[in-house]
Amino acid sequence: MIAQRLLTSTAAASALLFSLTAGASAEVSADAVIDGLKRQLSLQGLEFSAESSEMRGNDVMLSGVTITPATAANKFTIDQILLEDVEEAGNGAFVVGRAAVPAFSNENDGYTISFEGAAVEGYYIAGPDETDPTAKGGVYRNIEIGGVTVGKGGTPAFKLEGATVAMSPYEVGGTMDYDVKVNDFTIDFSQIDDPKAKATMSALGYETLTGRVNATGRWDAGSGDASMSQAIILDDAATLNIDLAVGGYTPELIAALQEMNKQMQDQSDQAKGLAMMGLMQQLQIGNISIELVDDSATGKVLDFVAKQQGSTREGVVAMAKGTLPFALAQLQNPEFAASVTAAVSAYLDNPGSLKIAALPAAPVPVAQVVGAAMAAPQSIIGVLNIKVTANE
């Protein structure tokens, strides 16, 4: 299934990035590098090993590297990782000028995953007695990820032209900005195994789909306030804009998440998910908005549904307008139901943009949202001050 292949390739790239960003240990020695990698990767729920390590002047060469997600059967092997220009930074800490992973390929269920390598620049390795969880987990200046392809035979089902992550310098209690760019990617639905999904995408006119992702964000370590803006662009289809601001993302929460990863490595995904939900209740929601900007996808979907039902686009739109008020009546909020019906109707008549936003007057604790969802789900509309608008 294409989703499984994409998840596999993402996991591979993530494991590589963690191996890079883990850097070396507090001591600039070959043995300390391996110990430091093991310690830091464990904070990410990953197991690390290397057959050998060698000092080459100010560089460290790691050979026979293996990275294993704690709950995954598959492990990733890398022939060599080179840590270049390793310098002391005081208190047992140091900085890696550049860490590089070469290209490699892996086989999984008949699919070949090819990775063109990656590099991290300006990675700070904290000393063994570091107490700040952010520095302890590893900070860096820049990551550059090479291309990734997933497929059978000569034609890839998924191809990514690479990605970059840039971060401003980190200071304890300071503010950090970041910029993420996922370069052009292509999904070829003619190469996937699921015949139904393949036929559906072909009928929609999307035998191939191309796009890219851009994101920027800021985190204030002192206050715990974090914000992010992200655009997922699918060419000739739609753009999904996501903006959010949360509070409570403190160094203490990061430390708790790191400890959870270490303590629950042998637990099930469900148990980890429940533990994560418990920790996330410490956050506060400032605002969240999700906006869909149409670029022909809505019309294609409407035409597809109309053909399946033996109707027309106008008929499908009329039916949607007629049934929506009845569906929204369950929320027991006539004013909200009327505004949503008006917005969705306007969008279906003239697809431009459709946005749903939570804009509370003051930050709302996630624990309060969870409590409202359990006691009276319809009350979340008021708690978060949810609005739906179209074509603005």
C-alpha positions as CSV (number, residue, x, y, z in Angstrom):
1,M,0.0,0.0,0.0
2,I,1.4,3.4,-0.9
3,A,0.7,4.8,2.6
4,Q,2.8,2.0,4.1
5,R,5.6,2.6,1.7
6,L,5.6,6.4,2.5
7,L,5.6,5.7,6.2
8,T,8.5,3.3,5.7
9,S,10.6,5.8,3.8
10,T,9.8,8.5,6.3
11,A,10.8,6.3,9.2
12,A,14.1,5.5,7.4
13,A,14.8,9.2,6.8
14,S,13.8,10.0,10.4
15,A,16.1,7.3,11.8
16,L,19.0,8.7,9.7
17,L,18.3,12.2,10.9
18,F,18.3,11.1,14.5
19,S,21.5,9.3,14.0
20,L,23.1,12.4,12.6
21,T,21.6,14.8,15.1
22,A,22.6,12.6,18.0
23,G,26.2,13.6,17.2
24,A,28.9,12.3,19.5
25,S,29.4,12.0,23.2
26,A,30.7,14.6,25.6
27,E,34.3,13.4,25.2
28,V,36.0,13.8,21.8
29,S,37.1,10.2,21.6
30,A,36.0,7.3,19.4
31,D,34.6,5.2,22.2
32,A,32.8,8.2,23.7
33,V,31.1,8.9,20.4
34,I,29.4,5.5,20.4
35,D,28.3,5.9,24.1
36,G,27.0,9.3,23.3
37,L,25.0,8.1,20.3
38,K,23.4,5.3,22.4
39,R,22.5,7.7,25.2
40,Q,21.0,10.4,23.0
41,L,19.2,8.1,20.5
42,S,17.5,6.5,23.5
43,L,15.8,9.8,24.1
44,Q,14.2,9.4,20.7
45,G,13.1,5.8,21.3
46,L,15.9,4.4,19.0
47,E,18.6,1.9,19.6
48,F,22.0,2.5,18.1
49,S,25.1,0.4,17.6
50,A,28.4,0.6,15.6
51,E,30.8,-2.1,14.8
52,S,33.8,0.3,15.1
53,S,34.8,3.9,15.5
54,E,38.0,5.7,14.7
55,M,39.5,9.1,15.3
56,R,41.0,10.8,12.2
57,G,42.4,14.1,13.4
58,N,39.4,16.2,14.3
59,D,37.0,13.8,12.6
60,V,35.3,10.7,13.8
61,M,34.5,7.8,11.5
62,L,31.8,5.4,12.6
63,S,31.5,2.1,10.7
64,G,28.8,-0.6,10.6
65,V,26.1,1.6,12.1
66,T,22.7,0.1,12.9
67,I,19.7,2.1,14.0
68,T,16.6,0.2,15.2
69,P,13.2,1.8,16.2
70,A,12.3,0.3,19.6
71,T,8.9,-1.0,18.4
72,A,9.8,-1.8,14.8
73,A,11.0,-5.1,13.3
74,N,13.0,-3.4,10.6
75,K,16.4,-1.9,11.3
76,F,18.5,0.5,9.2
77,T,22.1,-0.2,8.5
78,I,24.6,2.4,7.3
79,D,28.2,1.5,6.2
80,Q,29.8,4.7,7.5
81,I,29.0,8.0,9.2
82,L,31.6,10.7,9.2
83,L,31.6,13.4,11.9
84,E,33.8,16.3,10.7
85,D,35.6,19.1,12.6
86,V,34.6,18.0,16.1
87,E,35.6,20.7,18.5
88,E,35.5,21.1,22.3
89,A,32.8,23.4,23.6
90,G,33.5,23.3,27.4
91,N,32.0,21.3,30.3
92,G,32.4,18.1,28.3
93,A,30.4,19.4,25.4
94,F,31.5,19.9,21.8
95,V,30.3,20.9,18.4
96,V,30.3,18.8,15.2
97,G,31.0,21.0,12.2
98,R,29.3,18.6,9.8
99,A,28.0,15.1,10.0
100,A,27.3,13.1,6.8
101,V,25.5,9.9,5.9
102,P,26.2,8.4,2.4
103,A,23.6,7.2,0.0
104,F,22.1,3.7,0.6
105,S,19.2,1.4,-0.5
106,N,17.0,-1.0,1.5
107,E,14.6,-3.7,0.4
108,N,11.2,-4.1,2.1
109,D,8.3,-6.3,0.9
110,G,9.5,-6.1,-2.6
111,Y,9.9,-2.3,-2.6
112,T,13.3,-0.6,-2.9
113,I,13.9,2.4,-0.7
114,S,16.8,4.5,-2.0
115,F,18.2,7.4,0.0
116,E,20.7,9.9,-1.4
117,G,22.3,10.8,1.9
118,A,22.0,13.6,4.4
119,A,24.1,16.1,6.3
120,V,23.8,18.1,9.5
121,E,25.8,21.3,10.2
122,G,26.7,22.9,13.5
123,Y,25.4,20.2,15.8
124,Y,25.9,20.9,19.5
125,I,26.6,17.9,21.7
126,A,25.8,18.6,25.4
127,G,28.1,17.3,28.2
128,P,27.1,14.3,30.3
129,D,25.8,16.4,33.1
130,E,23.7,18.7,31.0
131,T,20.3,19.4,32.6
132,D,18.6,21.4,29.9
133,P,16.4,18.9,28.0
134,T,16.6,20.7,24.7
135,A,20.4,20.9,24.7
136,K,20.5,17.4,26.0
137,G,18.5,16.1,23.1
138,G,20.7,17.9,20.6
139,V,20.4,21.2,18.6
140,Y,21.8,22.0,15.2
141,R,22.1,24.8,12.7
142,N,21.0,23.1,9.5
143,I,19.9,19.7,8.1
144,E,20.0,18.8,4.4
145,I,18.3,15.6,3.3
146,G,19.0,14.1,-0.1
147,G,16.4,12.6,-2.4
148,V,14.3,9.6,-1.5
149,T,12.6,7.1,-3.9
150,V,10.3,4.2,-3.1
151,G,9.2,1.7,-5.8
152,K,9.4,-1.6,-7.6
153,G,11.4,-1.9,-10.7
154,G,12.5,1.1,-12.6
155,T,9.5,3.4,-12.0
156,P,9.2,4.8,-8.4
157,A,5.8,5.0,-6.7
158,F,7.2,7.9,-4.6
159,K,10.0,10.3,-5.3
160,L,11.2,13.2,-3.1
161,E,13.8,15.7,-4.3
162,G,15.1,16.3,-0.7
163,A,14.4,18.6,2.2
164,T,16.1,21.1,4.5
165,V,15.7,22.3,8.0
166,A,17.3,25.5,9.3
167,M,17.2,26.6,12.9
168,S,18.4,29.8,14.7
169,P,21.0,29.5,17.5
170,Y,19.6,28.0,20.7
171,E,20.0,29.6,24.2
172,V,18.6,28.2,27.4
173,G,15.4,30.2,28.0
174,G,15.6,31.9,24.7
175,T,13.6,31.9,21.4
176,M,14.3,29.6,18.5
177,D,13.0,30.0,14.9
178,Y,13.0,27.3,12.4
179,D,12.3,26.9,8.6
180,V,11.4,23.6,7.0
181,K,11.2,23.0,3.2
182,V,10.2,19.6,1.7
183,N,11.2,19.9,-1.9
184,D,9.2,18.6,-4.8
185,F,7.7,15.2,-4.4
186,T,5.8,12.9,-6.8
187,I,3.4,10.1,-6.1
188,D,2.7,7.8,-9.1
189,F,-0.6,6.0,-8.3
190,S,-0.2,3.8,-11.3
191,Q,2.7,2.0,-9.4
192,I,0.8,1.2,-6.2
193,D,-0.6,-2.2,-5.4
194,D,-4.1,-1.3,-4.4
195,P,-6.2,-1.6,-7.6
196,K,-9.2,0.2,-6.1
197,A,-7.1,3.2,-5.1
198,K,-5.4,3.2,-8.4
199,A,-8.7,3.2,-10.3
200,T,-10.1,6.0,-8.1
201,M,-7.1,8.3,-8.5
202,S,-7.2,7.7,-12.3
203,A,-10.9,8.5,-12.5
204,L,-10.2,11.7,-10.6
205,G,-7.5,12.6,-13.1
206,Y,-4.6,12.2,-10.7
207,E,-2.6,9.3,-11.9
208,T,0.4,11.3,-10.6
209,L,0.4,13.9,-8.0
210,T,3.2,16.4,-7.3
211,G,3.7,18.9,-4.5
212,R,5.9,20.3,-1.8
213,V,5.7,21.5,1.9
214,N,6.9,24.7,3.5
215,A,6.8,25.5,7.2
216,T,8.1,28.1,9.6
217,G,7.8,28.2,13.3
218,R,9.0,29.8,16.6
219,W,9.5,28.4,20.1
220,D,10.0,30.5,23.2
221,A,11.8,28.2,25.7
222,G,11.2,30.6,28.5
223,S,7.4,30.9,28.2
224,G,6.7,27.6,26.5
225,D,4.8,29.4,23.7
226,A,5.2,27.8,20.3
227,S,3.7,28.6,16.9
228,M,3.8,27.1,13.4
229,S,2.6,27.9,9.9
230,Q,2.6,25.2,7.3
231,A,1.5,24.9,3.6
232,I,1.1,21.5,2.0
233,I,0.8,22.3,-1.8
234,L,-0.5,19.7,-4.2
235,D,-0.2,20.9,-7.8
236,D,-3.4,21.2,-9.8
237,A,-5.3,19.9,-6.8
238,A,-5.3,22.0,-3.6
239,T,-3.3,23.7,-0.9
240,L,-3.7,22.9,2.8
241,N,-2.7,25.8,5.1
242,I,-2.3,25.0,8.8
243,D,-1.5,27.6,11.5
244,L,-1.4,26.9,15.2
245,A,-0.2,28.5,18.4
246,V,0.1,26.6,21.7
247,G,1.4,27.3,25.2
248,G,2.9,25.0,27.8
249,Y,5.5,23.4,25.5
250,T,8.2,23.9,28.2
251,P,11.6,22.3,28.7
252,E,10.0,20.3,31.5
253,L,7.5,18.8,29.1
254,I,10.3,18.0,26.7
255,A,12.1,16.2,29.5
256,A,9.0,14.3,30.4
257,L,8.6,13.2,26.8
258,Q,12.2,12.1,26.6
259,E,11.8,10.1,29.8
260,M,8.6,8.5,28.5
261,N,10.5,7.3,25.3
262,K,13.1,5.7,27.5
263,Q,10.8,4.1,29.9
264,M,8.3,2.8,27.4
265,Q,10.5,1.4,24.7
266,D,9.0,-2.1,25.2
267,Q,5.4,-0.9,25.5
268,S,2.8,-1.2,22.8
269,D,2.0,1.7,20.5
270,Q,-1.4,2.0,22.3
271,A,0.2,2.4,25.7
272,K,2.6,5.0,24.3
273,G,-0.2,6.9,22.8
274,L,-2.1,7.0,26.0
275,A,0.9,8.2,27.9
276,M,1.5,10.9,25.2
277,M,-2.1,12.1,25.5
278,G,-1.6,12.4,29.2
279,L,1.5,14.6,28.8
280,M,-0.1,16.7,26.0
281,Q,-2.9,17.7,28.4
282,Q,-0.4,20.1,29.9
283,L,-0.5,22.2,26.7
284,Q,-2.9,25.2,26.1
285,I,-4.5,25.9,22.7
286,G,-4.0,29.5,21.6
287,N,-5.4,29.2,18.1
288,I,-5.7,26.7,15.3
289,S,-6.8,27.2,11.8
290,I,-7.0,24.7,8.8
291,E,-7.7,26.2,5.4
292,L,-8.3,24.3,2.2
293,V,-7.6,26.4,-0.9
294,D,-9.0,24.7,-4.0
295,D,-7.0,24.3,-7.3
296,S,-9.5,22.1,-9.2
297,A,-9.7,19.1,-6.7
298,T,-13.1,20.0,-5.4
299,G,-14.7,20.0,-8.9
300,K,-13.0,16.7,-9.8
301,V,-14.3,15.1,-6.6
302,L,-17.8,16.4,-7.2
303,D,-17.8,15.1,-10.8
304,F,-16.5,11.7,-9.6
305,V,-19.3,11.4,-7.0
306,A,-21.9,12.5,-9.5
307,K,-20.7,9.8,-12.0
308,Q,-20.9,7.2,-9.2
309,Q,-24.4,8.2,-8.3
310,G,-25.6,8.7,-11.9
311,S,-26.2,12.4,-11.2
312,T,-24.6,15.7,-12.1
313,R,-22.3,18.1,-10.2
314,E,-25.2,20.4,-9.5
315,G,-27.3,17.5,-8.2
316,V,-24.5,16.4,-5.8
317,V,-24.1,20.0,-4.5
318,A,-27.9,20.3,-4.0
319,M,-28.0,17.1,-2.1
320,A,-25.1,18.1,0.1
321,K,-26.7,21.4,0.9
322,G,-30.0,19.7,1.8
323,T,-28.5,17.1,4.1
324,L,-25.9,19.2,5.9
325,P,-28.4,21.1,8.2
326,F,-29.8,17.7,9.4
327,A,-26.3,16.4,10.2
328,L,-25.3,19.6,12.0
329,A,-28.5,19.6,14.1
330,Q,-26.9,16.9,16.3
331,L,-24.5,19.6,17.6
332,Q,-27.5,21.4,19.3
333,N,-26.1,24.8,18.2
334,P,-28.4,26.4,15.6
335,E,-26.2,29.5,15.2
336,F,-23.1,27.4,14.5
337,A,-25.0,25.0,12.2
338,A,-26.4,27.9,10.2
339,S,-22.9,29.5,9.7
340,V,-21.3,26.2,8.7
341,T,-24.1,25.5,6.2
342,A,-23.8,28.9,4.7
343,A,-20.0,28.6,4.4
344,V,-20.0,25.1,2.9
345,S,-22.8,26.0,0.5
346,A,-20.8,29.1,-0.7
347,Y,-17.7,26.9,-1.2
348,L,-19.5,24.2,-3.1
349,D,-21.1,26.8,-5.4
350,N,-17.8,28.5,-6.1
351,P,-14.8,26.6,-4.7
352,G,-12.2,29.0,-3.5
353,S,-11.2,28.4,0.1
354,L,-12.8,26.8,3.2
355,K,-11.4,27.5,6.6
356,I,-12.1,26.1,10.1
357,A,-10.6,28.0,12.9
358,A,-10.5,27.7,16.7
359,L,-10.0,31.3,18.1
360,P,-10.6,31.2,21.9
361,A,-10.4,34.6,23.7
362,A,-7.7,33.2,25.9
363,P,-5.6,30.0,25.7
364,V,-7.6,26.9,26.6
365,P,-5.9,24.0,28.4
366,V,-6.0,20.8,26.4
367,A,-7.2,19.0,29.6
368,Q,-10.3,21.3,29.5
369,V,-10.9,20.4,25.9
370,V,-10.6,16.7,26.6
371,G,-13.0,17.0,29.5
372,A,-15.5,18.9,27.4
373,A,-15.2,16.2,24.7
374,M,-16.0,13.5,27.1
375,A,-18.8,15.3,29.0
376,A,-20.6,17.1,26.1
377,P,-18.8,17.0,22.7
378,Q,-21.0,19.8,21.3
379,S,-19.6,22.2,24.0
380,I,-16.2,22.2,22.3
381,I,-17.6,24.7,19.7
382,G,-18.0,27.3,22.4
383,V,-15.0,26.4,24.5
384,L,-12.7,26.9,21.5
385,N,-14.8,29.5,19.7
386,I,-14.8,27.5,16.4
387,K,-15.7,29.4,13.2
388,V,-16.1,28.1,9.7
389,T,-15.7,30.5,6.7
390,A,-15.5,30.3,3.0
391,N,-13.9,32.2,0.1
392,E,-12.3,34.9,2.2
